[in-house]
Amino acid sequence: MSAEDATDYRKLKQTLLQRFRYSEEGYRVKFRDAKPENAETARQFAGRLLGYFEHWQELAKTAKTYEALRDKIVSEQFLRRCEEKLAIFLKERGCDDLDTLAKTADQYLEAQGIINLARGKEELYNLLWRVETDADGHESS
């Protein structure tokens, strides 16, 4: 961080938040992984969860509408349950709404020769195995 940026409160705050993992992803993980702490009341736990959730949505710049929140939560669940390489691919491309996420995922799967999202990991493994065995000069099955 430059000396000039260090005097800008917003830039300094953003840098410190990122450094200590107080980012969109960090708060998402905190929200999903939170458990009641020792001697924490139900209200305290609920308040902490709400704080994590609100920080997550604020940093994600999620509009405060039902549709935007629905998109965010369904997109997050989609990313949690799809094959890891696909999830990384989608995150790298900044797919910020469910429709874009689904279209980009379909393009990825089509480009990889995968026709079944549920079997994507298995199909990708088989595809990679065939490529590796062909490259080694062995017969592929």
N, CA, C and O of each residue as an XYZ file, in Angstrom:
564
protein
N       0.850     -1.177      0.000
C       0.000      0.000      0.000
C       0.891      1.234      0.000
O       1.835      1.342      0.783
N       0.575      2.142     -0.879
C       1.375      3.362     -0.984
C       1.087      4.279      0.201
O       0.058      4.141      0.864
N       1.996      5.215      0.466
C       1.816      6.173      1.557
C       0.568      7.018      1.318
O      -0.154      7.356      2.257
N       0.325      7.351      0.065
C      -0.857      8.150     -0.275
C      -2.140      7.370      0.022
O      -3.090      7.921      0.576
N      -2.163      6.078     -0.351
C      -3.337      5.247     -0.088
C      -3.555      5.042      1.408
O      -4.693      4.916      1.860
N      -2.460      5.009      2.181
C      -2.558      4.798      3.620
C      -3.268      5.952      4.316
O      -3.768      5.786      5.429
N      -3.321      7.114      3.682
C      -4.022      8.254      4.276
C      -5.498      8.293      3.874
O      -6.264      9.102      4.398
N      -5.891      7.429      2.955
C      -7.289      7.339      2.521
C      -7.978      6.281      3.383
O      -7.679      5.092      3.272
N      -8.895      6.717      4.238
C      -9.538      5.822      5.199
C     -10.176      4.611      4.526
O     -10.001      3.485      4.991
N     -10.906      4.827      3.446
C     -11.600      3.713      2.776
C     -10.612      2.679      2.242
O     -10.827      1.477      2.394
N      -9.534      3.143      1.620
C      -8.539      2.211      1.074
C      -7.816      1.476      2.194
O      -7.567      0.275      2.098
N      -7.481      2.203      3.258
C      -6.807      1.584      4.399
C      -7.715      0.529      5.041
O      -7.273     -0.579      5.346
N      -8.980      0.884      5.239
C      -9.936     -0.052      5.830
C     -10.061     -1.304      4.970
O     -10.032     -2.419      5.490
N     -10.198     -1.127      3.664
C     -10.339     -2.265      2.750
C      -9.106     -3.169      2.808
O      -9.233     -4.393      2.831
N      -7.923     -2.571      2.832
C      -6.676     -3.338      2.900
C      -6.601     -4.141      4.193
O      -6.237     -5.317      4.175
N      -6.943     -3.516      5.308
C      -6.903     -4.213      6.597
C      -7.949     -5.324      6.662
O      -7.680     -6.405      7.188
N      -9.124     -5.060      6.136
C     -10.161     -6.095      6.121
C      -9.710     -7.302      5.303
O      -9.919     -8.444      5.714
N      -9.098     -7.058      4.159
C      -8.609     -8.159      3.323
C      -7.477     -8.906      4.018
O      -7.418    -10.134      3.974
N      -6.588     -8.168      4.654
C      -5.432     -8.772      5.318
C      -5.861     -9.761      6.396
O      -5.265    -10.828      6.545
N      -6.891     -9.400      7.141
C      -7.342    -10.252      8.237
C      -8.561    -11.096      7.857
O      -9.303    -11.571      8.716
N      -8.744    -11.267      6.545
C      -9.799    -12.118      5.974
C     -11.203    -11.656      6.339
O     -12.121    -12.468      6.456
N     -11.360    -10.380      6.515
C     -12.692     -9.819      6.710
C     -13.177     -9.342      5.351
O     -13.396     -8.153      5.116
N     -13.335    -10.315      4.474
C     -13.745    -10.069      3.093
C     -15.099    -10.740      2.887
O     -15.636    -11.382      3.791
N     -15.632    -10.581      1.700
C     -16.895    -11.253      1.375
C     -16.775    -12.750      1.655
O     -17.622    -13.331      2.333
N     -15.725    -13.363      1.132
C     -15.535    -14.804      1.308
C     -15.303    -15.150      2.776
O     -15.826    -16.149      3.269
N     -14.522    -14.333      3.471
C     -14.255    -14.580      4.887
C     -15.518    -14.566      5.731
O     -15.717    -15.437      6.578
N     -16.372    -13.576      5.499
C     -17.628    -13.510      6.251
C     -18.595    -14.611      5.837
O     -19.371    -15.091      6.663
N     -18.561    -15.016      4.576
C     -19.406    -16.132      4.141
C     -19.016    -17.393      4.903
O     -19.873    -18.123      5.400
N     -17.714    -17.635      4.987
C     -17.217    -18.814      5.706
C     -17.557    -18.709      7.192
O     -18.002    -19.685      7.796
N     -17.348    -17.524      7.785
C     -17.683    -17.341      9.203
C     -19.170    -17.622      9.437
O     -19.535    -18.284     10.408
N     -20.024    -17.115      8.543
C     -21.465    -17.333      8.672
C     -21.795    -18.820      8.576
O     -22.551    -19.337      9.398
N     -21.241    -19.506      7.592
C     -21.559    -20.923      7.375
C     -20.959    -21.835      8.443
O     -21.544    -22.868      8.768
N     -19.802    -21.469      8.994
C     -19.108    -22.344      9.942
C     -19.367    -22.003     11.408
O     -18.897    -22.716     12.294
N     -20.100    -20.931     11.676
C     -20.294    -20.467     13.054
C     -21.021    -21.508     13.901
O     -21.954    -22.174     13.452
N     -20.559    -21.618     15.130
C     -21.187    -22.481     16.128
C     -21.284    -21.667     17.411
O     -20.494    -20.745     17.617
N     -22.239    -21.993     18.273
C     -22.324    -21.260     19.540
C     -21.022    -21.400     20.330
O     -20.448    -22.485     20.427
N     -20.576    -20.286     20.885
C     -19.358    -20.304     21.694
C     -19.717    -20.624     23.139
O     -20.877    -20.523     23.539
N     -18.719    -21.008     23.909
C     -18.914    -21.350     25.307
C     -19.542    -20.167     26.047
O     -19.054    -19.042     25.945
N     -20.599    -20.414     26.776
C     -21.317    -19.426     27.587
C     -22.025    -18.362     26.749
O     -22.426    -17.328     27.283
N     -22.184    -18.595     25.458
C     -22.887    -17.647     24.594
C     -24.386    -17.953     24.653
O     -24.798    -19.106     24.522
N     -25.185    -16.919     24.851
C     -26.632    -17.123     24.873
C     -27.147    -17.289     23.448
O     -26.438    -17.002     22.483
N     -28.386    -17.754     23.326
C     -28.998    -17.915     22.003
C     -29.081    -16.567     21.292
O     -28.827    -16.481     20.090
N     -29.435    -15.517     22.028
C     -29.509    -14.182     21.418
C     -28.140    -13.697     20.954
O     -28.025    -13.093     19.888
N     -27.120    -13.951     21.736
C     -25.769    -13.541     21.338
C     -25.339    -14.278     20.073
O     -24.777    -13.677     19.158
N     -25.605    -15.576     20.028
C     -25.252    -16.363     18.849
C     -26.022    -15.872     17.629
O     -25.445    -15.700     16.555
N     -27.326    -15.647     17.792
C     -28.144    -15.143     16.681
C     -27.625    -13.783     16.212
O     -27.574    -13.520     15.011
N     -27.244    -12.929     17.143
C     -26.703    -11.614     16.791
C     -25.388    -11.720     16.039
O     -25.146    -10.976     15.089
N     -24.543    -12.644     16.465
C     -23.257    -12.844     15.786
C     -23.487    -13.366     14.376
O     -22.853    -12.900     13.429
N     -24.397    -14.337     14.231
C     -24.733    -14.848     12.900
C     -25.259    -13.735     12.000
O     -24.863    -13.622     10.840
N     -26.145    -12.923     12.541
C     -26.707    -11.817     11.772
C     -25.610    -10.846     11.340
O     -25.618    -10.360     10.209
N     -24.675    -10.566     12.233
C     -23.555     -9.683     11.893
C     -22.710    -10.251     10.765
O     -22.365     -9.537      9.824
N     -22.375    -11.535     10.855
C     -21.604    -12.170      9.779
C     -22.357    -12.091      8.458
O     -21.787    -11.756      7.420
N     -23.663    -12.408      8.517
C     -24.476    -12.403      7.305
C     -24.536    -11.006      6.694
O     -24.363    -10.847      5.485
N     -24.778    -10.002      7.517
C     -24.887     -8.635      7.001
C     -23.562     -8.139      6.428
O     -23.547     -7.473      5.392
N     -22.450     -8.458      7.095
C     -21.134     -8.075      6.548
C     -20.886     -8.782      5.216
O     -20.389     -8.174      4.268
N     -21.233    -10.059      5.149
C     -21.070    -10.833      3.913
C     -21.831    -10.166      2.775
O     -21.282     -9.950      1.695
N     -23.094     -9.841      3.019
C     -23.917     -9.246      1.964
C     -23.469     -7.827      1.613
O     -23.521     -7.423      0.451
N     -23.031     -7.080      2.617
C     -22.540     -5.718      2.366
C     -21.291     -5.748      1.495
O     -21.185     -4.999      0.524
N     -20.348     -6.613      1.844
C     -19.106     -6.706      1.069
C     -19.349     -7.294     -0.320
O     -18.602     -7.011     -1.256
N     -20.390     -8.108     -0.451
C     -20.746     -8.672     -1.755
C     -21.536     -7.661     -2.588
O     -21.827     -7.888     -3.762
N     -21.870     -6.551     -1.954
C     -22.663     -5.500     -2.614
C     -23.999     -6.050     -3.121
O     -24.466     -5.700     -4.205
N     -24.598     -6.918     -2.307
C     -25.891     -7.498     -2.637
C     -26.981     -6.460     -2.391
O     -27.062     -5.880     -1.309
N     -27.809     -6.232     -3.390
C     -28.935     -5.309     -3.221
C     -29.861     -5.854     -2.137
O     -29.989     -7.067     -1.970
N     -30.493     -4.965     -1.418
C     -31.360     -5.390     -0.315
C     -32.773     -5.656     -0.818
O     -33.743     -5.015     -0.412
N     -32.845     -6.641     -1.730
C     -34.135     -7.082     -2.248
C     -34.210     -8.589     -2.093
O     -33.189     -9.267     -1.975
N     -35.417     -9.101     -2.094
C     -35.603    -10.547     -2.001
C     -34.890    -11.259     -3.148
O     -34.198    -12.254     -2.930
N     -35.058    -10.750     -4.368
C     -34.494    -11.395     -5.554
C     -32.968    -11.445     -5.491
O     -32.365    -12.470     -5.810
N     -32.350    -10.349     -5.082
C     -30.887    -10.304     -5.003
C     -30.372    -11.269     -3.942
O     -29.383    -11.970     -4.156
N     -31.041    -11.297     -2.811
C     -30.637    -12.200     -1.735
C     -30.845    -13.653     -2.141
O     -29.998    -14.505     -1.872
N     -31.976    -13.936     -2.793
C     -32.247    -15.292     -3.288
C     -31.151    -15.724     -4.254
O     -30.621    -16.829     -4.142
N     -30.808    -14.850     -5.208
C     -29.749    -15.143     -6.177
C     -28.433    -15.454     -5.472
O     -27.740    -16.406     -5.831
N     -28.094    -14.653     -4.474
C     -26.828    -14.817     -3.757
C     -26.781    -16.165     -3.040
O     -25.786    -16.884     -3.132
N     -27.837    -16.501     -2.337
C     -27.845    -17.737     -1.555
C     -27.892    -18.966     -2.461
O     -27.186    -19.943     -2.209
N     -28.707    -18.931     -3.500
C     -28.783    -20.077     -4.419
C     -27.466    -20.225     -5.180
O     -27.009    -21.347     -5.400
N     -26.854    -19.120     -5.583
C     -25.553    -19.174     -6.270
C     -24.492    -19.775     -5.365
O     -23.685    -20.596     -5.801
N     -24.496    -19.363     -4.103
C     -23.517    -19.889     -3.153
C     -23.702    -21.391     -2.968
O     -22.721    -22.133     -2.921
N     -24.943    -21.843     -2.864
C     -25.204    -23.280     -2.716
C     -24.773    -24.040     -3.968
O     -24.218    -25.135     -3.873
N     -25.026    -23.465     -5.131
C     -24.598    -24.071     -6.392
C     -23.084    -24.270     -6.379
O     -22.594    -25.352     -6.703
N     -22.342    -23.221     -6.004
C     -20.882    -23.296     -5.987
C     -20.377    -24.305     -4.962
O     -19.361    -24.963     -5.188
N     -21.075    -24.431     -3.838
C     -20.659    -25.380     -2.801
C     -20.837    -26.824     -3.243
O     -20.107    -27.705     -2.789
N     -21.800    -27.077     -4.123
C     -22.144    -28.451     -4.479
C     -21.642    -28.907     -5.838
O     -21.742    -30.091     -6.158
N     -21.111    -28.010     -6.640
C     -20.605    -28.449     -7.944
C     -19.137    -28.863     -7.817
O     -18.503    -28.640     -6.786
N     -18.626    -29.452     -8.854
C     -17.246    -29.923     -8.895
C     -16.300    -28.747     -8.634
O     -16.527    -27.643     -9.129
N     -15.240    -28.985     -7.855
C     -14.353    -27.916     -7.390
C     -13.735    -27.097     -8.523
O     -13.675    -25.870     -8.434
N     -13.279    -27.753     -9.577
C     -12.664    -27.013    -10.688
C     -13.672    -26.096    -11.362
O     -13.324    -24.994    -11.786
N     -14.902    -26.538    -11.460
C     -15.955    -25.701    -12.031
C     -16.221    -24.506    -11.118
O     -16.366    -23.383    -11.599
N     -16.287    -24.736     -9.814
C     -16.527    -23.643     -8.863
C     -15.422    -22.594     -8.953
O     -15.703    -21.396     -8.939
N     -14.180    -23.033     -9.044
C     -13.054    -22.100     -9.169
C     -13.170    -21.319    -10.464
O     -12.992    -20.101    -10.474
N     -13.463    -22.003    -11.548
C     -13.636    -21.366    -12.852
C     -14.698    -20.265    -12.775
O     -14.488    -19.160    -13.275
N     -15.827    -20.567    -12.153
C     -16.925    -19.600    -12.058
C     -16.560    -18.419    -11.163
O     -16.898    -17.277    -11.472
N     -15.869    -18.693    -10.054
C     -15.452    -17.605     -9.157
C     -14.448    -16.691     -9.845
O     -14.509    -15.471     -9.691
N     -13.525    -17.276    -10.602
C     -12.523    -16.471    -11.310
C     -13.165    -15.531    -12.318
O     -12.628    -14.460    -12.605
N     -14.299    -15.923    -12.848
C     -14.976    -15.099    -13.851
C     -15.973    -14.125    -13.243
O     -16.641    -13.387    -13.967
N     -16.077    -14.116    -11.924
C     -16.925    -13.155    -11.233
C     -18.394    -13.238    -11.594
O     -19.076    -12.216    -11.668
N     -18.881    -14.436    -11.817
C     -20.310    -14.602    -12.130
C     -21.114    -14.086    -10.935
O     -21.098    -14.688     -9.861
N     -21.810    -12.976    -11.130
C     -22.437    -12.311     -9.993
C     -23.949    -12.467     -9.896
O     -24.572    -11.880     -9.011
N     -24.539    -13.238    -10.777
C     -25.959    -13.552    -10.622
C     -26.181    -14.991    -11.069
O     -25.368    -15.565    -11.794
N     -27.278    -15.553    -10.631
C     -27.538    -16.978    -10.850
C     -27.622    -17.332    -12.328
O     -27.110    -18.372    -12.742
N     -28.252    -16.491    -13.122
C     -28.391    -16.769    -14.550
C     -27.022    -16.821    -15.232
O     -26.748    -17.736    -16.008
N     -26.167    -15.842    -14.944
C     -24.814    -15.818    -15.520
C     -24.013    -17.022    -15.046
O     -23.278    -17.634    -15.820
N     -24.161    -17.355    -13.773
C     -23.465    -18.504    -13.198
C     -23.853    -19.781    -13.941
O     -22.985    -20.566    -14.324
N     -25.142    -19.989    -14.142
C     -25.622    -21.206    -14.809
C     -25.184    -21.254    -16.275
O     -24.756    -22.301    -16.759
N     -25.289    -20.133    -16.978
C     -24.876    -20.097    -18.387
C     -23.383    -20.365    -18.527
O     -22.963    -21.124    -19.400
N     -22.581    -19.741    -17.665
C     -21.133    -19.929    -17.727
C     -20.765    -21.361    -17.366
O     -19.857    -21.936    -17.967
N     -21.456    -21.941    -16.396
C     -21.209    -23.338    -16.017
C     -21.525    -24.269    -17.182
O     -20.767    -25.200    -17.455
N     -22.631    -24.024    -17.864
C     -22.982    -24.852    -19.024
C     -21.935    -24.732    -20.131
O     -21.601    -25.725    -20.777
N     -21.416    -23.521    -20.354
C     -20.371    -23.327    -21.369
C     -19.111    -24.107    -20.991
O     -18.490    -24.742    -21.843
N     -18.740    -24.056    -19.716
C     -17.569    -24.785    -19.224
C     -17.757    -26.288    -19.442
O     -16.875    -26.966    -19.968
N     -18.920    -26.795    -19.028
C     -19.186    -28.226    -19.155
C     -19.170    -28.662    -20.615
O     -18.625    -29.714    -20.949
N     -19.769    -27.851    -21.481
C     -19.782    -28.174    -22.910
C     -18.360    -28.191    -23.471
O     -18.003    -29.084    -24.239
N     -17.559    -27.213    -23.089
C     -16.178    -27.145    -23.577
C     -15.347    -28.330    -23.083
O     -14.411    -28.758    -23.758
N     -15.691    -28.858    -21.905
C     -14.966    -29.994    -21.339
C     -15.521    -31.332    -21.822
O     -14.962    -32.384    -21.511
N     -16.608    -31.299    -22.574
C     -17.221    -32.537    -23.044
C     -18.020    -33.243    -21.970
O     -18.234    -34.453    -22.044
N     -18.460    -32.501    -20.981
C     -19.239    -33.074    -19.881
C     -20.703    -32.735    -20.128
O     -21.056    -31.570    -20.311
N     -21.545    -33.751    -20.132
C     -22.951    -33.501    -20.435
C     -23.849    -33.611    -19.209
O     -25.025    -33.255    -19.275
N     -23.320    -34.093    -18.105
C     -24.129    -34.327    -16.918
C     -23.466    -33.646    -15.728
O     -22.417    -34.095    -15.265
N     -24.062    -32.575    -15.233
C     -23.481    -31.832    -14.113
C     -23.276    -32.722    -12.897
O     -22.254    -32.612    -12.220
N     -24.223    -33.595    -12.610
C     -24.121    -34.471    -11.441
C     -22.953    -35.440    -11.567
O     -22.364    -35.842    -10.563
N     -22.618    -35.815    -12.797
C     -21.518    -36.752    -13.006
C     -20.274    -36.038    -13.511
O     -19.334    -36.678    -13.984
N     -20.266    -34.715    -13.411
C     -19.177    -33.914    -13.959
C     -17.803    -34.323    -13.477
O     -16.869    -34.410    -14.275
N     -17.660    -34.577    -12.187
C     -16.356    -34.945    -11.637
C     -15.886    -36.270    -12.233
O     -14.728    -36.409    -12.625
N     -16.796    -37.237    -12.297
C     -16.462    -38.551    -12.852
C     -16.111    -38.438    -14.337
O     -15.129    -39.023    -14.795
N     -16.917    -37.684    -15.083
C     -16.650    -37.521    -16.513
C     -15.341    -36.778    -16.748
O     -14.576    -37.134    -17.645
N     -15.078    -35.737    -15.938
C     -13.833    -34.983    -16.081
C     -12.636    -35.877    -15.762
O     -11.622    -35.821    -16.458
N     -12.742    -36.702    -14.716
C     -11.671    -37.626    -14.370
C     -11.410    -38.589    -15.527
O     -10.261    -38.811    -15.907
N     -12.471    -39.154    -16.081
C     -12.317    -40.094    -17.199
C     -11.700    -39.415    -18.412
O     -10.855    -40.001    -19.090
N     -12.115    -38.183    -18.691
C     -11.557    -37.432    -19.808
C     -10.063    -37.188    -19.590
O      -9.258    -37.394    -20.499
N      -9.697    -36.750    -18.385
C      -8.283    -36.494    -18.083
C      -7.482    -37.791    -18.128
O      -6.349    -37.793    -18.608
N      -8.045    -38.887    -17.640
C      -7.354    -40.164    -17.653
C      -7.086    -40.599    -19.087
O      -5.999    -41.090    -19.392
N      -8.075    -40.423    -19.979
C      -7.884    -40.783    -21.391
C      -6.782    -39.937    -22.010
O      -5.942    -40.454    -22.747
N      -6.777    -38.643    -21.718
C      -5.754    -37.754    -22.284
C      -4.377    -38.156    -21.782
O      -3.424    -38.201    -22.560
N      -4.257    -38.452    -20.474
C      -2.966    -38.842    -19.913
C      -2.484    -40.165    -20.496
O      -1.305    -40.292    -20.827
N      -3.362    -41.143    -20.629
C      -2.925    -42.430    -21.161
C      -2.577    -42.311    -22.637
O      -1.644    -42.969    -23.096
N      -3.295    -41.498    -23.387
C      -2.959    -41.283    -24.798
C      -1.595    -40.609    -24.926
O      -0.810    -40.951    -25.811
N      -1.315    -39.657    -24.047
C      -0.040    -38.934    -24.090
C       1.129    -39.852    -23.744
O       2.243    -39.654    -24.230
N       0.874    -40.862    -22.900
C       1.919    -41.804    -22.513
C       2.133    -42.888    -23.560
O       3.062    -43.688    -23.449
N       1.279    -42.916    -24.570
C       1.418    -43.918    -25.613
C       0.758    -45.235    -25.284
O       0.935    -46.213    -26.009
N       0.004    -45.278    -24.210
C      -0.707    -46.499    -23.850
C      -2.102    -46.463    -24.441
O      -2.636    -45.405    -24.773
N      -2.666    -47.632    -24.560
C      -4.036    -47.710    -25.064
C      -4.989    -47.154    -24.032
O      -4.843    -47.413    -22.837
N      -5.966    -46.390    -24.492
C      -7.012    -45.931    -23.579
C      -8.174    -46.897    -23.681
O      -8.415    -47.484    -24.736
N      -8.893    -47.060    -22.579
C     -10.004    -48.009    -22.595
C     -11.307    -47.334    -22.876
O     -12.346    -47.993    -22.925
